[in-house]
């Protein structure tokens, strides 16, 4: 496929293409795709959504959209569903060790030490532009 872009290749094979793009806060993929679309997609076949997500959240969004796609072929409904999935899907991170938060300056060394000793760990909700501490979990050792 020398000389042909990935976008061109996909658009040659499908009538419409929905690109659930990794969040623009993480990579330049979204801006790059928009630029390519502006220059090459005169038929408006490539639909691009900045999911604001990566990793697990992006995978969950993609799986939900694929499941919905199996139920309908109405592109407007699929796009609406994908946008709703982007808005409503959430990802939470439960940390086992707090030393990395302390090393990165997100938590004091004292706070990390006591959190580890008392088994009280923050739970972070990953958002497109930031991570928000949303709860605290307590862990117990299994006997």
TASULRA-V206955 format. One record per residue. N is the residue number from 1. RES is the residue in three letters. PHI is phi as a letter, one per 20 degrees, with the letter a starting at -180 (none if undefined). Layout:
n=<N & N>
res=<RES & RES>
phi=<PHI & PHI>
//
This chain:
n=<1 & 2 & 3 & 4 & 5 & 6 & 7 & 8 & 9 & 10 & 11 & 12 & 13 & 14 & 15 & 16 & 17 & 18 & 19 & 20 & 21 & 22 & 23 & 24 & 25 & 26 & 27 & 28 & 29 & 30 & 31 & 32 & 33 & 34 & 35 & 36 & 37 & 38 & 39 & 40 & 41 & 42 & 43 & 44 & 45 & 46 & 47 & 48 & 49 & 50 & 51 & 52 & 53 & 54 & 55 & 56 & 57 & 58 & 59 & 60 & 61 & 62 & 63 & 64 & 65 & 66 & 67 & 68 & 69 & 70 & 71 & 72 & 73 & 74 & 75 & 76 & 77 & 78 & 79 & 80 & 81 & 82 & 83 & 84 & 85 & 86 & 87 & 88 & 89 & 90 & 91 & 92 & 93 & 94 & 95 & 96 & 97 & 98 & 99 & 100 & 101 & 102 & 103 & 104 & 105 & 106 & 107 & 108 & 109 & 110 & 111 & 112 & 113 & 114 & 115 & 116 & 117 & 118 & 119 & 120 & 121 & 122 & 123 & 124 & 125 & 126 & 127 & 128 & 129 & 130 & 131 & 132 & 133 & 134 & 135 & 136 & 137 & 138 & 139 & 140 & 141 & 142 & 143>
res=<UNK & UNK & UNK & UNK & UNK & UNK & UNK & UNK & UNK & UNK & UNK & UNK & UNK & UNK & UNK & UNK & UNK & UNK & UNK & UNK & UNK & UNK & UNK & UNK & UNK & UNK & UNK & UNK & UNK & UNK & UNK & UNK & UNK & UNK & UNK & UNK & UNK & UNK & UNK & UNK & UNK & UNK & UNK & UNK & UNK & UNK & UNK & UNK & UNK & UNK & UNK & UNK & UNK & UNK & UNK & UNK & UNK & UNK & UNK & UNK & UNK & UNK & UNK & UNK & UNK & UNK & UNK & UNK & UNK & UNK & UNK & UNK & UNK & UNK & UNK & UNK & UNK & UNK & UNK & UNK & UNK & UNK & UNK & UNK & UNK & UNK & UNK & UNK & UNK & UNK & UNK & UNK & UNK & UNK & UNK & UNK & UNK & UNK & UNK & UNK & UNK & UNK & UNK & UNK & UNK & UNK & UNK & UNK & UNK & UNK & UNK & UNK & UNK & UNK & UNK & UNK & UNK & UNK & UNK & UNK & UNK & UNK & UNK & UNK & UNK & UNK & UNK & UNK & UNK & UNK & UNK & UNK & UNK & UNK & UNK & UNK & UNK & UNK & UNK & UNK & UNK & UNK & UNK>
phi=<none & f & n & d & f & g & g & g & g & f & f & f & e & c & f & c & c & d & d & e & e & g & g & f & f & e & c & e & g & f & f & f & f & f & f & f & g & g & e & c & d & f & e & l & e & e & d & d & c & f & f & m & c & b & l & f & f & f & f & f & f & f & f & f & f & f & f & f & g & f & e & b & c & e & f & f & f & f & f & f & f & f & f & f & f & f & f & e & f & c & c & d & d & d & e & e & c & e & g & f & f & f & f & e & n & e & b & f & f & f & f & f & f & f & f & f & f & e & l & d & d & f & d & d & e & e & d & g & d & a & d & d & f & d & a & c & d & d & d & c & f & e & e>
//
